[in-house]
Amino acid sequence: MKIIFEDESIIVCIKPMGILSQADSKGGESMITLLEEHTKGVIYPLHRLDKEVGGVMVYAKTKSAAAILSKDIGEQKFKKEYLALIHGKPDEKGEMVDLLFKDSKKNKSFVVKKERRGVKKASLEYELINSNDELSVVKILLHTGRTHQIRVQFASCKMPLVADRKYGAKDEFNEIGLWSYRISFVHPKSKEAVSFCAEPQNIIKEYI
């Protein structure tokens, strides 16, 4: 774990792959426990990354900061950008808008055609960064934050992320091709716009 920025309100860090961003029902080590050991105080989660995914994250150190940033996330004022290594080659730029249904029992999301109970709209935009036709690196800006959103939306277009066998990847890679690249938001106390970036430390760096 690397700390990028810390003050009395927030702490920004790089989450390693293989560590939970929040503790699950089984307990055990997570970014929360690691950060609380570091700060000797209470840490409040604001957003999630899948266990297999690494990259930049922000946590709150006070209830007031957590409330402000959680409100901004809910109002889509919190900007999250990712890098993904996918199979295939998409258009140079594009937008994906889908209806997603999360099956909690399977811990898996599905693209569906009709709205019904439990279905939520998911949207993102992407830009092609590099490609060798078989594999491509894309930069993604999330407009919504649904479970496994990037993974399922690209997989539904027959461009699954490398090593993402939950969503159809059939390859020999061991690291899932997703990285939280940049987060941008308004600081809860200073009210200044801030942005934090973390270059990929996984397989993506070999293809940029």
C-alpha positions as CSV (number, residue, x, y, z in Angstrom):
1,M,0.0,0.0,0.0
2,K,1.3,3.5,-0.9
3,I,-0.1,6.7,0.5
4,I,-0.3,9.4,-2.1
5,F,-1.9,12.2,0.0
6,E,-3.1,12.6,3.5
7,D,-4.5,15.4,5.6
8,E,-7.0,15.7,8.5
9,S,-10.0,14.9,6.2
10,I,-9.0,12.4,3.6
11,I,-6.4,9.8,2.7
12,V,-5.6,8.9,-0.9
13,C,-3.7,5.6,-1.5
14,I,-2.9,3.0,-4.1
15,K,-4.8,-0.2,-3.4
16,P,-2.8,-3.3,-4.2
17,M,-4.3,-6.1,-6.2
18,G,-5.6,-8.9,-4.1
19,I,-6.7,-6.7,-1.1
20,L,-10.3,-6.0,-0.3
21,S,-11.2,-2.3,-0.5
22,Q,-13.7,-2.9,2.4
23,A,-14.0,-5.7,4.9
24,D,-16.5,-8.4,3.9
25,S,-18.6,-10.6,6.1
26,K,-15.6,-12.9,6.7
27,G,-13.6,-10.1,8.2
28,G,-9.9,-10.3,7.7
29,E,-7.4,-7.8,6.1
30,S,-8.8,-5.0,4.0
31,M,-7.8,-1.5,3.0
32,I,-9.8,-0.3,6.0
33,T,-7.8,-2.3,8.5
34,L,-4.5,-1.3,6.8
35,L,-5.4,2.4,6.8
36,E,-6.7,2.3,10.4
37,E,-3.4,0.7,11.5
38,H,-1.6,3.5,9.6
39,T,-3.7,6.4,11.0
40,K,-4.6,5.0,14.4
41,G,-8.1,6.3,13.8
42,V,-11.4,5.5,12.1
43,I,-11.5,5.2,8.3
44,Y,-14.7,5.7,6.3
45,P,-15.1,4.0,2.9
46,L,-16.4,6.0,0.0
47,H,-16.2,3.8,-3.1
48,R,-15.1,0.3,-4.0
49,L,-12.7,-1.6,-6.2
50,D,-13.0,-5.3,-6.9
51,K,-10.5,-7.4,-4.9
52,E,-8.6,-8.3,-8.0
53,V,-8.2,-4.7,-9.2
54,G,-5.7,-2.2,-8.0
55,G,-5.2,1.5,-8.3
56,V,-5.9,4.9,-6.7
57,M,-8.6,5.2,-4.0
58,V,-9.7,7.8,-1.5
59,Y,-11.0,7.3,2.0
60,A,-12.4,9.7,4.5
61,K,-11.0,10.2,8.0
62,T,-14.0,12.1,9.5
63,K,-17.8,11.6,9.4
64,S,-18.3,15.0,7.9
65,A,-15.8,14.4,5.0
66,A,-17.4,11.0,4.4
67,A,-20.9,12.6,4.2
68,I,-19.8,15.3,1.8
69,L,-17.9,13.0,-0.6
70,S,-20.6,10.4,-0.5
71,K,-23.1,13.0,-1.5
72,D,-20.8,14.1,-4.4
73,I,-20.4,10.5,-5.5
74,G,-24.2,10.1,-5.5
75,E,-24.6,13.2,-7.6
76,Q,-21.9,12.1,-10.0
77,K,-19.6,15.0,-9.1
78,F,-16.8,12.5,-8.4
79,K,-14.8,11.6,-11.5
80,K,-13.3,8.1,-11.8
81,E,-11.1,7.1,-14.7
82,Y,-9.7,3.6,-15.4
83,L,-7.4,1.9,-17.7
84,A,-8.4,-1.5,-19.1
85,L,-6.7,-4.1,-21.2
86,I,-9.4,-5.8,-23.4
87,H,-9.6,-8.4,-26.1
88,G,-10.3,-7.0,-29.6
89,K,-10.2,-3.4,-30.9
90,P,-13.0,-0.9,-30.2
91,D,-13.7,2.4,-32.0
92,E,-11.3,5.2,-31.3
93,K,-13.9,6.7,-28.9
94,G,-17.3,5.6,-27.8
95,E,-20.0,5.5,-25.1
96,M,-21.6,2.5,-23.6
97,V,-25.1,2.7,-22.1
98,D,-26.7,-0.5,-20.8
99,L,-29.3,-1.8,-18.3
100,L,-27.6,-4.0,-15.7
101,F,-29.0,-6.5,-13.3
102,K,-26.9,-7.7,-10.4
103,D,-27.4,-11.3,-9.3
104,S,-26.2,-11.1,-5.7
105,K,-26.2,-14.8,-5.2
106,K,-23.7,-15.3,-8.1
107,N,-22.0,-12.0,-7.4
108,K,-22.3,-11.2,-11.1
109,S,-24.0,-8.6,-13.3
110,F,-25.8,-9.0,-16.5
111,V,-26.8,-6.7,-19.4
112,V,-30.6,-7.0,-19.9
113,K,-32.9,-5.4,-22.4
114,K,-35.8,-4.3,-20.3
115,E,-36.2,-2.3,-17.0
116,R,-37.5,-4.3,-14.1
117,R,-37.0,-4.5,-10.4
118,G,-33.2,-4.5,-9.6
119,V,-32.2,-3.2,-13.0
120,K,-30.1,0.0,-13.1
121,K,-28.8,2.1,-16.0
122,A,-25.0,2.0,-16.5
123,S,-23.0,4.3,-18.7
124,L,-19.4,5.0,-19.5
125,E,-17.3,6.6,-22.2
126,Y,-13.9,5.3,-23.4
127,E,-11.0,6.3,-25.6
128,L,-8.6,3.9,-27.3
129,I,-5.0,4.4,-26.1
130,N,-3.1,1.6,-27.9
131,S,-3.9,-1.6,-29.8
132,N,-2.3,-4.5,-31.6
133,D,-5.7,-5.6,-32.9
134,E,-5.8,-8.7,-30.6
135,L,-5.5,-6.6,-27.4
136,S,-6.3,-3.0,-26.7
137,V,-5.7,-0.5,-23.9
138,V,-8.7,1.9,-23.3
139,K,-9.1,4.8,-20.9
140,I,-12.5,4.8,-19.3
141,L,-14.6,7.5,-17.6
142,L,-17.4,6.1,-15.5
143,H,-20.7,8.0,-15.4
144,T,-22.2,5.5,-13.0
145,G,-20.7,3.0,-10.5
146,R,-22.5,-0.3,-10.9
147,T,-21.1,-3.6,-9.7
148,H,-18.5,-5.0,-12.2
149,Q,-19.8,-2.3,-14.6
150,I,-16.7,-2.0,-16.8
151,R,-16.2,-5.7,-16.9
152,V,-19.7,-6.6,-17.9
153,Q,-20.2,-3.8,-20.4
154,F,-17.1,-4.6,-22.4
155,A,-17.8,-8.3,-22.2
156,S,-21.3,-7.8,-23.6
157,C,-19.6,-6.2,-26.7
158,K,-17.4,-9.3,-27.1
159,M,-14.4,-7.5,-25.7
160,P,-13.8,-9.0,-22.3
161,L,-11.0,-7.8,-20.1
162,V,-8.0,-10.0,-20.1
163,A,-8.0,-12.7,-17.3
164,D,-11.6,-11.9,-16.5
165,R,-12.9,-15.4,-16.6
166,K,-16.1,-14.5,-14.7
167,Y,-17.1,-12.5,-17.8
168,G,-15.9,-14.8,-20.6
169,A,-12.2,-14.2,-21.1
170,K,-10.4,-17.3,-22.3
171,D,-6.7,-16.5,-22.2
172,E,-3.6,-17.4,-20.2
173,F,-3.2,-14.1,-18.3
174,N,-3.2,-14.1,-14.5
175,E,-3.9,-10.5,-13.7
176,I,-7.2,-8.9,-14.6
177,G,-6.8,-6.1,-17.1
178,L,-8.3,-3.2,-15.0
179,W,-6.7,-0.4,-13.1
180,S,-8.1,2.6,-11.2
181,Y,-6.1,5.3,-12.9
182,R,-7.3,8.7,-11.7
183,I,-9.8,10.2,-9.3
184,S,-10.9,13.8,-9.3
185,F,-13.2,15.6,-6.8
186,V,-13.7,18.7,-4.7
187,H,-11.9,18.5,-1.4
188,P,-14.5,18.2,1.4
189,K,-12.9,20.9,3.5
190,S,-10.9,23.3,1.3
191,K,-13.5,23.1,-1.5
192,E,-10.6,23.0,-4.0
193,A,-10.7,20.7,-7.0
194,V,-8.1,17.9,-6.6
195,S,-6.9,15.1,-8.8
196,F,-4.8,12.0,-8.0
197,C,-3.3,9.6,-10.5
198,A,-1.6,6.2,-10.2
199,E,0.2,4.7,-13.2
200,P,-0.7,1.0,-13.7
201,Q,1.3,-1.5,-11.7
202,N,-0.2,-4.6,-13.4
203,I,-0.2,-6.1,-16.9
204,I,-1.6,-3.0,-18.5
205,K,1.8,-1.2,-18.3
206,E,3.3,-3.7,-20.8
207,Y,0.8,-2.6,-23.4
208,I,0.6,1.2,-23.1
